[in-house]
Amino acid sequence: ITASGVAKESKVTFEKQNGTGGDDSATATYDNAMPKISVPTRKGYTFQGYYTQADGKGTQYYKADGTSAKICDFYVPTTLYAYFKANTYKIIYKASQPEDAKTNGNYVQGDVYSDTFTYDQSGKIAENTFTLKGWHFDGWHFKEKRYDAGQSVVNLTDVDGATIEFYAHWEPNYYKVIYEKNQPQTAGTVEGE
């Protein structure tokens, strides 16, 4: 006598954790790979997979591309939770040479540097480390907007791995020159030899 039967199927419900789109549920078969699904998206975040607990905790059953990460080992209705990782982006700080300074053979001194920011987390714009003789730093410029050194910013882009270029803005130094008359103390003539 041979025992036979049909593998138990279970409904899997997907909790998208502020994500949108993708499948709402699927039917998984015990002792088989999880069925392929379409995954959700979330602005500023990258989907990492579905887990048995929120925040990427517990057991992972789905990979980021919606394919199976583990054989189905349950036979009751189950809820899986999306895990999204916040995207990161880089700000590169560049010198930006004013044209008027170039004509005098005067060039910005200093090296390009950068900071990494995380989506939905506030970060501070770097202090200026460039110098330009006869000019003073007057903030960073990005997309025709001015930012102060030390200013808090958040979500300048939602693209993972993006690079943003901030350019130093310079203003010439102005000096006030006061002319004073040089009046002799006594009047007279000077005779030559």
SVG drawing of the C-alpha trace seen along z (x, -y; Angstrom):
<svg xmlns="http://www.w3.org/2000/svg" viewBox="-5 -131 79 133">
<polyline fill="none" stroke="black" stroke-width="0.4" points="0.0,0.0 1.4,-3.4 0.3,-6.6 -0.4,-9.5 -1.8,-13.0 -1.7,-16.6 0.8,-19.0 -0.9,-21.5 -1.3,-25.0 -1.4,-28.1 -2.3,-31.7 0.5,-34.2 -0.4,-37.8 2.1,-40.5 2.4,-43.4 4.1,-46.1 5.3,-48.4 4.5,-51.7 5.4,-50.3 3.1,-50.4 2.4,-48.1 3.4,-44.5 1.3,-41.4 -1.0,-41.6 -0.9,-37.8 0.2,-34.5 -0.5,-30.8 2.5,-28.8 2.8,-25.0 4.4,-23.2 7.9,-21.8 8.2,-23.8 9.9,-27.0 7.8,-30.1 6.0,-31.2 7.5,-34.2 5.8,-37.5 6.0,-41.1 7.5,-43.3 6.4,-46.7 8.3,-49.9 8.8,-52.8 10.2,-56.3 13.7,-56.7 14.0,-53.0 15.1,-49.8 13.1,-46.6 15.2,-43.8 12.7,-41.0 9.8,-39.6 10.4,-38.3 8.4,-36.7 8.9,-39.9 9.0,-43.6 12.3,-45.5 14.0,-42.5 13.8,-40.3 12.9,-36.7 13.1,-34.3 13.4,-35.6 11.1,-33.9 11.5,-36.2 14.5,-37.9 14.6,-41.5 13.7,-40.3 10.5,-38.5 12.0,-35.0 12.0,-32.4 14.7,-32.7 13.5,-29.6 11.4,-26.5 7.9,-26.8 7.9,-25.1 4.5,-26.2 1.0,-25.0 -1.2,-27.6 -2.1,-31.1 1.0,-33.3 1.8,-37.0 5.2,-38.2 6.6,-41.7 8.4,-43.8 11.8,-45.1 13.0,-48.3 16.5,-49.7 16.8,-53.5 18.8,-54.7 22.0,-56.6 23.5,-59.3 26.7,-61.3 27.3,-65.0 30.6,-66.0 31.8,-69.5 33.7,-71.3 35.6,-74.5 34.0,-76.5 36.5,-79.0 35.1,-82.5 36.0,-83.8 37.2,-87.2 39.7,-85.4 41.1,-83.4 42.1,-86.6 44.4,-87.5 46.0,-84.1 44.4,-83.5 43.1,-79.9 41.1,-78.2 43.2,-76.1 41.9,-72.8 40.8,-69.3 37.4,-68.0 35.7,-66.1 32.4,-64.4 29.8,-63.2 27.2,-60.4 23.6,-61.0 20.7,-58.6 17.2,-59.1 14.7,-60.3 17.6,-61.2 18.7,-64.8 22.4,-65.6 24.5,-68.7 26.2,-70.4 29.9,-70.4 32.0,-73.4 34.1,-75.0 37.7,-74.0 38.6,-75.8 40.4,-79.1 40.7,-81.8 42.9,-84.8 41.0,-88.1 37.6,-86.3 35.4,-85.0 33.2,-81.9 29.4,-82.7 27.7,-79.3 27.2,-76.2 25.1,-76.1 23.0,-73.2 20.4,-73.5 20.4,-77.3 19.7,-77.1 22.0,-78.3 22.9,-76.3 24.9,-77.5 27.7,-75.4 26.4,-73.5 22.8,-73.8 20.6,-70.7 19.1,-69.0 17.1,-65.9 16.1,-64.0 18.0,-65.9 17.4,-62.9 15.6,-59.6 17.9,-57.7 20.1,-55.1 23.8,-55.7 23.2,-59.1 25.9,-61.7 25.1,-65.4 27.6,-68.2 27.7,-71.2 29.7,-74.2 31.4,-76.8 30.1,-80.3 32.6,-83.1 32.3,-86.9 35.2,-89.3 36.5,-91.1 36.1,-94.8 38.3,-97.3 37.5,-100.9 40.4,-103.2 40.5,-106.6 42.6,-109.3 43.9,-112.0 45.4,-115.2 49.0,-115.6 49.3,-119.3 52.8,-120.7 53.2,-122.1 54.9,-125.3 54.8,-127.1 57.9,-128.2 60.2,-127.7 63.1,-125.3 66.1,-126.7 68.3,-124.6 72.0,-124.5"/>
</svg>
